[in-house]
Amino acid sequence: MYKIVGIVNYIIVIFLNAFTDLGHKIIIQNTIFKVYDGDMLVVLTAVVNALILLPFILLFSPSGFLADKFPKNKIMEYSSILAVFITLGITYSYYHGLFILAFSMTFLLALQSAIYGPAKYGYIKELVGEKYISSGNAAIQATTTVAILGGIIFYTLLFESRYSQTLADESEILKAIAPIGWLLVFSSVLEWFFASKLPNKMKEASTRKFKLARYLRGAYLKKNMKVITRKREIFDAIIALSLFWSISQVVLAIFGEYAKSNLGVTNTIYVQGVMALAGIGIVVGSIMASKYSKYYVNMGLVGLGASAITLLVFIIPFIDSMLLIAPLFMLFGLFSGFLMVPLNARIQLLSSRVHLGIILAGNNFIQNIFMFTFLVLTTIFAYNGMDTQMLFYLMGIVGIYLSVVTLRHYLIDTFWAIMLIMGSLRHKYIYHGLENVPQSGGVLLLSNHVSWLDWVIIQLPFKHHINYMMEKDIYNWPLFHAVFKKGEAIPISSKASKDAFKEAYTRLKGGKLVGIFPEGQISKDGKLSRFHKGYELIPSDYEGCIVPVFIDGVFGSLFSPYKKSNKKYFWQRRVINVYYGAPVSTSIKSQDVQEIIQKMKDRYEVK
């Protein structure tokens, strides 16, 4: 992906944009932190965040229109020029101690970001294409987070270095830190320079026109909301992201007061540093999400991320040590990366080119409506005396709802994501010949059987679930039956094998993947046993093929009946190679399939 022309400049632009926006926000928040306490601290922090959110709500239709009408690289370039003038105004307010003006300029800086946003994220798909869409989103999410993390640490350290206990009010604090403003200006100029170097990826000019009257009376809003809700998968992803960002926004807004009142921490370096660890977690989580989405956008990570975030939000208020809270914030960030990268990639992937800007602007619009509403409620609750611990619990309840929603959509995907993560801790999977598995039509996968994990290993590179044939007694296990059923497994027993093969035939005619281990049991010596003829009972007139599969490297592991070589591999990850052979006729006999897999074994097996 990094060989694509423009990708490096694009990442630099994304970094500088977030770094500059965050810098001013940190200065304002730290000033408030030094001057105010208690309820007023929570209220003013929430107001700052609300000023950042409002432009994304107000400019939903115009920003989406601009991103679809004009080249996205040009929108980023001109927005960067606007940021230069805004940061000059911010620096002026610092030098003259104009706190209200500096406070208000937060809104203008966010206004520029609202115009910038849909073009910035829409450009990912245009620049890297669908092939690298998960990696592109992971890179941008990681870059944005590094910028936020760097901004928090960098600007907080600068702020503390110029702050003195003798400074009486907001005006004196701003005058003391005023030179920092020139760094904001310099970053904006650099951002404009790199944005001007981005290539134009717009394939076709739009003929749309924007009419102010229609915007003011809400006609565009109504029309654009229909575009967003047209595809249920897109709208569900947007709602999930909105709930996640609402939880995160409130947690970050109340943590300063929680640390000050409950933990006795008054140094902004410690407070911002702990929250910055969430940023490190997001970087790690985004990279991991990209790794686990190598073959397709892994939506199972969303359910896993939502559940873990909810648990962490409930745990944090029970901890009374910053040293213990710090790693929890890092885990919060890691699982946030799991949630954000797949959801953003899915929205972009499912959006048509002509409506991409509108949908991404709508994504910002709905997210910020949610976040703004949550901040208003937080402000009201805090103003009326609700303590920060209770606010944590309220966000935990919202997290439970988010977890239920995501697991309802991606329960089986979540199960496979957990299997992938657990398996990757001990194994490195390498898949060969995936192009031999057709993308359409029914496919019957016939594989050798050497471990209890074979069914997991074969499934991992496929987005569509393999309908495995499995022993009926195992299928009916009380704790797992619901998962097996939802995973579309096919139960088989010696007394009802014909019904099972009839069901397999129905699935294959429906264009699904069906998996069978013809040996009928796990090999105890690593050799191929005789292939049973049962699968030959499946009529061969479905539109599809049979693909022979050979698994190498897992025999002798902890998950295999034969464990002689465990000592050799215990302290290292096993390399598991999976070979998908050339498609063969649906009428092929079991003996012929066995010979094909035996030849694959003789050719590929690592001795």
Secondary structure as UniProt FT lines:
FT   TURN            2..3
FT   TURN            5..6
FT   HELIX           7..35
FT   HELIX           38..58
FT   HELIX           60..69
FT   HELIX           72..95
FT   TURN            96..97
FT   HELIX           99..128
FT   TURN            129..132
FT   HELIX           133..162
FT   TURN            165..166
FT   HELIX           170..177
FT   HELIX           178..180
FT   HELIX           181..195
FT   TURN            196..197
FT   HELIX           212..216
FT   TURN            217..218
FT   HELIX           219..230
FT   HELIX           232..262
FT   HELIX           268..292
FT   HELIX           300..315
FT   HELIX           316..318
FT   HELIX           322..350
FT   HELIX           353..355
FT   HELIX           356..383
FT   TURN            384..385
FT   HELIX           388..426
FT   STRAND          427..432
FT   HELIX           434..436
FT   STRAND          442..447
FT   TURN            452..453
FT   HELIX           454..459
FT   TURN            460..461
FT   STRAND          466..471
FT   HELIX           472..475
FT   TURN            478..480
FT   HELIX           481..486
FT   TURN            487..488
FT   STRAND          490..492
FT   TURN            494..495
FT   HELIX           497..509
FT   TURN            510..511
FT   STRAND          513..516
FT   TURN            518..519
FT   HELIX           534..537
FT   STRAND          544..552
FT   TURN            555..556
FT   TURN            558..559
FT   TURN            564..565
FT   HELIX           566..569
FT   TURN            570..571
FT   STRAND          574..580
FT   TURN            586..587
FT   HELIX           590..604
//
